[in-house]
């Protein structure tokens, strides 16, 4: 019985390693093909962090959403300077062995419908005054071995914050 369990564990670990290597190869191929196309004033964004960091700040006047892909990469998407479109916004997120923080104003309503497998999306903002009929940012997509934290304060949460250039050694 012990030998059977050992073989099953080895097989599972071997499959996980093969799958991870396949995901890394897929990320390398995708990095060559997928190009981000977003500016600070864009109402719709296409953000990509494949094998690299992401730092994006939006100043959109009617943010409607777009897409966010973090594949073996990630960082911050700061929407605190943006104004949400009155009809709301939909941001399609994908996190594969990556992810980051989505920073939103404290008053924004945010819901998420993200399929999570060994990952997830969490709104860590706590309770705040939010209008029930206000426009909503909806996150949908997939989080696989990664995910996103929804915050209103860049210093909150248990993720590391980046040191200012003057403080780096």
MARZABA-337399 format. One line per field, with one value per atom (N, C-alpha, C): residue number from 0; residue in one letter; atom name; x, z, y. Coordinates in steps of 0.05 Angstrom, whole numbers, padded with zeros to 5 digits, m for minus. Layout:
num <- c(NUM:...)
residuo <- c(A:...)
atomo <- c(CA:...)
c1 <- c(X:...)
c3 <- c(Z:...)
c2 <- c(Y:...)
end
This chain:
num <- c(0:0:0:1:1:1:2:2:2:3:3:3:4:4:4:5:5:5:6:6:6:7:7:7:8:8:8:9:9:9:10:10:10:11:11:11:12:12:12:13:13:13:14:14:14:15:15:15:16:16:16:17:17:17:18:18:18:19:19:19:20:20:20:21:21:21:22:22:22:23:23:23:24:24:24:25:25:25:26:26:26:27:27:27:28:28:28:29:29:29:30:30:30:31:31:31:32:32:32:33:33:33:34:34:34:35:35:35:36:36:36:37:37:37:38:38:38:39:39:39:40:40:40:41:41:41:42:42:42:43:43:43:44:44:44:45:45:45:46:46:46:47:47:47:48:48:48:49:49:49:50:50:50:51:51:51:52:52:52:53:53:53:54:54:54:55:55:55:56:56:56:57:57:57:58:58:58:59:59:59:60:60:60:61:61:61:62:62:62:63:63:63:64:64:64:65:65:65:66:66:66:67:67:67:68:68:68:69:69:69:70:70:70:71:71:71:72:72:72:73:73:73:74:74:74:75:75:75:76:76:76:77:77:77:78:78:78:79:79:79:80:80:80:81:81:81:82:82:82:83:83:83:84:84:84:85:85:85:86:86:86:87:87:87:88:88:88:89:89:89:90:90:90:91:91:91:92:92:92:93:93:93:94:94:94:95:95:95:96:96:96:97:97:97:98:98:98:99:99:99:100:100:100:101:101:101:102:102:102:103:103:103:104:104:104:105:105:105:106:106:106:107:107:107:108:108:108:109:109:109:110:110:110:111:111:111:112:112:112:113:113:113:114:114:114:115:115:115:116:116:116:117:117:117:118:118:118:119:119:119:120:120:120:121:121:121:122:122:122:123:123:123:124:124:124:125:125:125:126:126:126:127:127:127:128:128:128:129:129:129:130:130:130:131:131:131:132:132:132:133:133:133:134:134:134:135:135:135:136:136:136:137:137:137:138:138:138:139:139:139:140:140:140:141:141:141:142:142:142:143:143:143:144:144:144:145:145:145:146:146:146:147:147:147:148:148:148:149:149:149:150:150:150:151:151:151:152:152:152:153:153:153:154:154:154:155:155:155:156:156:156:157:157:157:158:158:158:159:159:159:160:160:160:161:161:161:162:162:162:163:163:163:164:164:164:165:165:165:166:166:166:167:167:167:168:168:168)
residuo <- c(X:X:X:X:X:X:X:X:X:X:X:X:X:X:X:X:X:X:X:X:X:X:X:X:X:X:X:X:X:X:X:X:X:X:X:X:X:X:X:X:X:X:X:X:X:X:X:X:X:X:X:X:X:X:X:X:X:X:X:X:X:X:X:X:X:X:X:X:X:X:X:X:X:X:X:X:X:X:X:X:X:X:X:X:X:X:X:X:X:X:X:X:X:X:X:X:X:X:X:X:X:X:X:X:X:X:X:X:X:X:X:X:X:X:X:X:X:X:X:X:X:X:X:X:X:X:X:X:X:X:X:X:X:X:X:X:X:X:X:X:X:X:X:X:X:X:X:X:X:X:X:X:X:X:X:X:X:X:X:X:X:X:X:X:X:X:X:X:X:X:X:X:X:X:X:X:X:X:X:X:X:X:X:X:X:X:X:X:X:X:X:X:X:X:X:X:X:X:X:X:X:X:X:X:X:X:X:X:X:X:X:X:X:X:X:X:X:X:X:X:X:X:X:X:X:X:X:X:X:X:X:X:X:X:X:X:X:X:X:X:X:X:X:X:X:X:X:X:X:X:X:X:X:X:X:X:X:X:X:X:X:X:X:X:X:X:X:X:X:X:X:X:X:X:X:X:X:X:X:X:X:X:X:X:X:X:X:X:X:X:X:X:X:X:X:X:X:X:X:X:X:X:X:X:X:X:X:X:X:X:X:X:X:X:X:X:X:X:X:X:X:X:X:X:X:X:X:X:X:X:X:X:X:X:X:X:X:X:X:X:X:X:X:X:X:X:X:X:X:X:X:X:X:X:X:X:X:X:X:X:X:X:X:X:X:X:X:X:X:X:X:X:X:X:X:X:X:X:X:X:X:X:X:X:X:X:X:X:X:X:X:X:X:X:X:X:X:X:X:X:X:X:X:X:X:X:X:X:X:X:X:X:X:X:X:X:X:X:X:X:X:X:X:X:X:X:X:X:X:X:X:X:X:X:X:X:X:X:X:X:X:X:X:X:X:X:X:X:X:X:X:X:X:X:X:X:X:X:X:X:X:X:X:X:X:X:X:X:X:X:X:X:X:X:X:X:X:X:X:X:X:X:X:X:X:X:X:X:X:X:X:X:X:X:X:X:X:X:X:X:X:X:X:X:X:X:X)
atomo <- c(N:CA:C:N:CA:C:N:CA:C:N:CA:C:N:CA:C:N:CA:C:N:CA:C:N:CA:C:N:CA:C:N:CA:C:N:CA:C:N:CA:C:N:CA:C:N:CA:C:N:CA:C:N:CA:C:N:CA:C:N:CA:C:N:CA:C:N:CA:C:N:CA:C:N:CA:C:N:CA:C:N:CA:C:N:CA:C:N:CA:C:N:CA:C:N:CA:C:N:CA:C:N:CA:C:N:CA:C:N:CA:C:N:CA:C:N:CA:C:N:CA:C:N:CA:C:N:CA:C:N:CA:C:N:CA:C:N:CA:C:N:CA:C:N:CA:C:N:CA:C:N:CA:C:N:CA:C:N:CA:C:N:CA:C:N:CA:C:N:CA:C:N:CA:C:N:CA:C:N:CA:C:N:CA:C:N:CA:C:N:CA:C:N:CA:C:N:CA:C:N:CA:C:N:CA:C:N:CA:C:N:CA:C:N:CA:C:N:CA:C:N:CA:C:N:CA:C:N:CA:C:N:CA:C:N:CA:C:N:CA:C:N:CA:C:N:CA:C:N:CA:C:N:CA:C:N:CA:C:N:CA:C:N:CA:C:N:CA:C:N:CA:C:N:CA:C:N:CA:C:N:CA:C:N:CA:C:N:CA:C:N:CA:C:N:CA:C:N:CA:C:N:CA:C:N:CA:C:N:CA:C:N:CA:C:N:CA:C:N:CA:C:N:CA:C:N:CA:C:N:CA:C:N:CA:C:N:CA:C:N:CA:C:N:CA:C:N:CA:C:N:CA:C:N:CA:C:N:CA:C:N:CA:C:N:CA:C:N:CA:C:N:CA:C:N:CA:C:N:CA:C:N:CA:C:N:CA:C:N:CA:C:N:CA:C:N:CA:C:N:CA:C:N:CA:C:N:CA:C:N:CA:C:N:CA:C:N:CA:C:N:CA:C:N:CA:C:N:CA:C:N:CA:C:N:CA:C:N:CA:C:N:CA:C:N:CA:C:N:CA:C:N:CA:C:N:CA:C:N:CA:C:N:CA:C:N:CA:C:N:CA:C:N:CA:C:N:CA:C:N:CA:C:N:CA:C:N:CA:C:N:CA:C:N:CA:C:N:CA:C:N:CA:C:N:CA:C:N:CA:C:N:CA:C:N:CA:C:N:CA:C:N:CA:C:N:CA:C:N:CA:C:N:CA:C:N:CA:C:N:CA:C:N:CA:C:N:CA:C:N:CA:C:N:CA:C:N:CA:C:N:CA:C:N:CA:C:N:CA:C:N:CA:C:N:CA:C:N:CA:C:N:CA:C:N:CA:C:N:CA:C)
c1 <- c(00016:00000:00017:00039:00057:00070:00077:00089:00070:00045:00024:00020:00020:00016:00040:00064:00089:00089:00081:00079:00058:00036:00015:00024:00038:00049:00069:00088:00108:00095:00074:00060:00047:00034:00021:00041:00064:00084:00096:00101:00111:00092:00066:00046:00045:00047:00047:00072:00095:00119:00116:00106:00102:00082:00060:00040:00052:00068:00080:00100:00116:00134:00118:00096:00079:00067:00059:00048:00069:00094:00115:00121:00122:00126:00103:00078:00055:00058:00068:00072:00093:00114:00134:00123:00107:00095:00075:00059:00039:00053:00075:00089:00098:00104:00112:00089:00065:00041:00023:00020:00001:00015:00003:00013:m00007:00002:m00016:m00022:m00045:m00052:m00069:m00056:m00071:m00055:m00070:m00059:m00074:m00063:m00076:m00104:m00110:m00136:m00156:m00148:m00165:m00188:m00213:m00236:m00237:m00224:m00222:m00193:m00184:m00156:m00151:m00127:m00117:m00090:m00089:m00065:m00054:m00027:m00014:00011:00015:00040:00047:00062:00072:00102:00109:00138:00150:00134:00144:00125:00134:00117:00098:00077:00057:00052:00054:00046:00029:00003:m00014:m00032:m00033:m00050:m00070:m00096:m00117:m00127:m00131:m00144:m00168:m00180:m00203:m00226:m00240:m00264:m00289:m00289:m00313:m00302:m00289:m00277:m00298:m00294:m00314:m00302:m00276:m00264:m00245:m00244:m00226:m00215:m00189:m00178:m00152:m00146:m00121:m00111:m00087:m00075:m00049:m00046:m00022:m00014:00008:00016:00046:00052:00078:00088:00070:00076:00053:00056:00034:00044:00026:00033:00007:00008:m00014:m00029:m00055:m00073:m00087:m00080:m00091:m00113:m00138:m00161:m00172:m00157:m00167:m00170:m00156:m00158:m00178:m00191:m00210:m00238:m00256:m00284:m00298:m00314:m00329:m00351:m00354:m00376:m00402:m00422:m00448:m00461:m00456:m00467:m00451:m00429:m00412:m00389:m00374:m00351:m00347:m00335:m00329:m00300:m00284:m00256:m00252:m00244:m00240:m00211:m00208:m00182:m00173:m00147:m00135:m00109:m00107:m00083:m00074:m00051:m00039:m00012:m00008:00017:00025:00006:00012:m00012:m00012:m00034:m00025:m00040:m00032:m00054:m00052:m00071:m00087:m00113:m00130:m00139:m00130:m00136:m00159:m00180:m00204:m00212:m00227:m00237:m00254:m00253:m00268:m00298:m00309:m00338:m00348:m00329:m00338:m00349:m00371:m00381:m00365:m00355:m00340:m00351:m00357:m00366:m00347:m00345:m00328:m00340:m00337:m00346:m00322:m00302:m00277:m00275:m00271:m00266:m00238:m00237:m00211:m00203:m00179:m00168:m00141:m00138:m00114:m00106:m00126:m00121:m00147:m00149:m00174:m00173:m00195:m00198:m00211:m00199:m00210:m00212:m00235:m00240:m00232:m00209:m00199:m00205:m00223:m00228:m00244:m00258:m00274:m00300:m00315:m00340:m00336:m00351:m00350:m00377:m00381:m00406:m00405:m00423:m00425:m00454:m00461:m00489:m00497:m00520:m00530:m00535:m00544:m00551:m00528:m00504:m00482:m00472:m00458:m00446:m00427:m00424:m00408:m00386:m00363:m00341:m00344:m00347:m00350:m00325:m00313:m00290:m00299:m00291:m00296:m00272:m00270:m00247:m00238:m00211:m00199:m00175:m00172:m00148:m00138:m00115:m00104:m00076:m00074:m00049:m00040:m00059:m00054:m00079:m00079:m00104:m00099:m00120:m00120:m00132:m00121:m00132:m00144:m00168:m00181:m00177:m00165:m00158:m00165:m00167:m00170:m00145:m00129:m00104:m00081:m00061:m00038:m00022:m00024:m00008:m00022:m00047:m00062:m00059:m00068:m00065:m00039:m00035:m00011:00009:00006:00025:00047:00070:00092:00087:00097:00096:00123:00124:00149:00161:00187:00202:00206:00204:00211:00240:00247:00273:00295:00289:00309:00314:00295:00299:00311:00314:00326:00355:00367:00396:00412)
c3 <- c(00000:00000:00000:00016:00017:m00009:m00024:m00051:m00070:m00068:m00086:m00081:m00056:m00049:m00058:m00054:m00063:m00094:m00109:m00138:m00146:m00132:m00139:m00134:m00111:m00105:m00125:m00133:m00153:m00180:m00187:m00212:m00212:m00189:m00186:m00188:m00174:m00174:m00203:m00216:m00243:m00262:m00260:m00276:m00271:m00245:m00238:m00250:m00249:m00260:m00291:m00304:m00333:m00340:m00325:m00330:m00326:m00305:m00300:m00322:m00332:m00354:m00379:m00384:m00407:m00404:m00380:m00376:m00381:m00373:m00377:m00407:m00422:m00451:m00464:m00455:m00465:m00460:m00436:m00429:m00448:m00453:m00471:m00499:m00509:m00536:m00535:m00514:m00512:m00510:m00496:m00493:m00520:m00539:m00565:m00582:m00576:m00593:m00581:m00555:m00543:m00536:m00545:m00540:m00524:m00503:m00488:m00505:m00501:m00516:m00498:m00479:m00461:m00453:m00452:m00442:m00417:m00402:m00377:m00381:m00404:m00408:m00422:m00429:m00444:m00426:m00437:m00423:m00423:m00442:m00443:m00446:m00430:m00429:m00437:m00446:m00451:m00438:m00413:m00397:m00396:m00400:m00401:m00384:m00368:m00353:m00355:m00376:m00380:m00375:m00354:m00347:m00341:m00331:m00325:m00306:m00294:m00275:m00291:m00277:m00288:m00268:m00278:m00262:m00280:m00275:m00292:m00275:m00283:m00270:m00290:m00284:m00302:m00293:m00312:m00308:m00326:m00333:m00352:m00341:m00359:m00351:m00351:m00364:m00365:m00368:m00347:m00348:m00353:m00374:m00382:m00378:m00372:m00367:m00389:m00395:m00414:m00405:m00408:m00401:m00386:m00369:m00353:m00352:m00363:m00363:m00348:m00327:m00312:m00313:m00327:m00332:m00324:m00301:m00289:m00286:m00280:m00276:m00262:m00258:m00245:m00233:m00218:m00206:m00198:m00202:m00193:m00217:m00215:m00233:m00216:m00219:m00201:m00216:m00208:m00220:m00202:m00182:m00163:m00175:m00197:m00211:m00233:m00238:m00260:m00249:m00268:m00262:m00276:m00261:m00271:m00290:m00313:m00331:m00316:m00321:m00307:m00311:m00333:m00338:m00325:m00313:m00300:m00319:m00309:m00325:m00320:m00340:m00338:m00344:m00326:m00330:m00329:m00352:m00355:m00346:m00324:m00313:m00317:m00321:m00323:m00307:m00288:m00272:m00273:m00285:m00286:m00274:m00251:m00236:m00233:m00229:m00227:m00215:m00216:m00206:m00196:m00178:m00167:m00152:m00152:m00137:m00157:m00152:m00167:m00147:m00150:m00132:m00142:m00127:m00135:m00113:m00120:m00100:m00079:m00055:m00033:m00038:m00053:m00057:m00080:m00096:m00119:m00109:m00122:m00118:m00136:m00125:m00141:m00136:m00157:m00154:m00171:m00165:m00181:m00185:m00210:m00217:m00231:m00215:m00226:m00218:m00238:m00232:m00221:m00196:m00182:m00178:m00186:m00181:m00169:m00143:m00128:m00130:m00129:m00131:m00124:m00130:m00124:m00126:m00120:m00120:m00093:m00079:m00054:m00051:m00042:m00037:m00008:m00004:00023:00034:00021:00028:00054:00063:00087:00081:00101:00099:00095:00077:00072:00062:00062:00051:00020:00010:m00019:m00026:m00046:m00055:m00068:m00060:m00071:m00101:m00111:m00139:m00156:m00144:m00158:m00181:m00200:m00221:m00208:m00221:m00210:m00229:m00218:m00232:m00228:m00250:m00249:m00259:m00243:m00251:m00258:m00282:m00288:m00302:m00301:m00314:m00298:m00298:m00286:m00270:m00247:m00230:m00225:m00237:m00235:m00222:m00198:m00183:m00181:m00178:m00175:m00169:m00170:m00164:m00161:m00151:m00149:m00122:m00111:m00087:m00095:m00085:m00091:m00066:m00070:m00049:m00055:m00035:m00039:m00031:m00014:m00004:m00012:m00026:m00036:m00013:00011:00033:00049:00042:00057:00045:00059:00050:00059:00053:00062:00040:00018:m00004:00000:m00011:m00008:m00025:m00015:m00031:m00042:m00064:m00077:m00064:m00059:m00046:m00067:m00058:m00076:m00085:m00109:m00120:m00101:m00086:m00068:m00044:m00038:m00014:m00021:m00048:m00055:m00050:m00042:m00036:m00062)
c2 <- c(m00024:00000:00025:00025:00048:00054:00033:00037:00050:00042:00053:00082:00090:00118:00134:00123:00137:00141:00121:00124:00144:00144:00164:00192:00196:00223:00231:00213:00220:00227:00211:00217:00244:00251:00277:00300:00297:00317:00320:00297:00298:00312:00306:00320:00350:00357:00386:00400:00387:00399:00402:00381:00382:00404:00405:00426:00454:00457:00483:00491:00472:00478:00485:00471:00477:00505:00512:00539:00561:00555:00574:00577:00555:00556:00572:00567:00582:00611:00619:00647:00660:00645:00656:00661:00642:00645:00668:00670:00692:00719:00720:00746:00757:00740:00748:00758:00748:00754:00775:00776:00795:00821:00843:00869:00886:00898:00916:00941:00952:00977:00995:01008:01025:01049:01071:01096:01105:01123:01132:01143:01155:01168:01149:01125:01107:01097:01097:01087:01056:01044:01015:01007:00987:00981:00952:00946:00919:00918:00908:00907:00879:00877:00851:00852:00831:00828:00798:00792:00765:00764:00750:00748:00776:00794:00821:00835:00857:00872:00890:00899:00917:00939:00963:00987:01005:01006:01022:01040:01065:01085:01096:01095:01104:01131:01149:01175:01178:01155:01155:01171:01184:01200:01184:01161:01143:01114:01104:01077:01056:01041:01020:00992:00989:00963:00955:00929:00919:00892:00888:00862:00866:00847:00847:00818:00814:00787:00788:00771:00768:00739:00733:00706:00704:00692:00693:00721:00739:00768:00781:00807:00822:00848:00860:00886:00901:00927:00944:00956:00956:00971:00991:01016:01037:01052:01047:01060:01083:01091:01111:01138:01144:01170:01169:01147:01144:01149:01156:01159:01135:01121:01098:01107:01094:01100:01097:01114:01112:01085:01071:01045:01023:01030:01010:01001:00982:00972:00943:00929:00901:00897:00886:00881:00851:00840:00811:00806:00790:00785:00756:00753:00726:00727:00709:00706:00677:00672:00646:00648:00636:00638:00668:00685:00714:00728:00754:00770:00797:00808:00834:00848:00874:00890:00908:00910:00928:00949:00974:00995:01011:01014:01029:01049:01070:01088:01073:01082:01068:01067:01086:01086:01068:01057:01041:01014:01006:00979:00960:00938:00919:00891:00877:00849:00833:00807:00790:00763:00753:00726:00714:00706:00695:00666:00649:00620:00618:00607:00606:00577:00570:00544:00549:00542:00548:00577:00595:00623:00637:00663:00677:00707:00719:00748:00755:00775:00783:00813:00822:00851:00856:00868:00872:00900:00915:00943:00945:00925:00927:00942:00948:00961:00991:01003:01032:01041:01066:01078:01075:01058:01055:01056:01072:01074:01048:01038:01013:01014:01036:01038:01051:01053:01064:01046:01056:01040:01020:00997:00976:00967:00961:00949:00919:00904:00875:00862:00845:00829:00801:00792:00764:00752:00726:00713:00689:00685:00661:00668:00655:00657:00629:00622:00596:00598:00588:00591:00620:00638:00667:00681:00708:00722:00752:00765:00794:00803:00824:00836:00863:00868:00894:00911:00934:00952:00981:00998:01027:01042:01029:01042:01025:01037:01021:01010:01021:01011:00989:00983:00963:00935:00916:00888:00876:00851:00838:00835:00849:00847:00868:00862:00881:00906:00928:00952:00959:00972:00979:01003:01001:01024:01046:01071:01092:01089:01100:01097:01107:01128:01140:01122:01103:01085:01058:01053:01027:01028:01004:01004:01006)
end
